[in-house]
């Protein structure tokens, strides 16, 4: 069994390695929808990170500094991809924002 120690001190057990997003869904869909990233043993990780060992587990939302940084970092990649897609036609200066 994999044991996760949550922020409130409670323990959540996993039977097998599980993605952080799936753990959060098990806690609650509202938290899942608000989640930007997680902290595993104090290290910021992606929601796709597979948890395969005992650790501390904290969900970061936009209300936290780490959540904001993750959100803005992801948004910058989305905007960059939009810029690349808009440039495929060769029209370099016509972007709709």
Buried (B, 14 or more C-beta within 10 A) or exposed (E): EBEBBBEEEEEEEBEEEBBBBBBBBEBEEEEBEBBBBBBBEEEBBEBEBEBEEBBBBBBBBEEBEBBBBBBEEEEEEEEEEEEEEBEEEEEEEEEEE
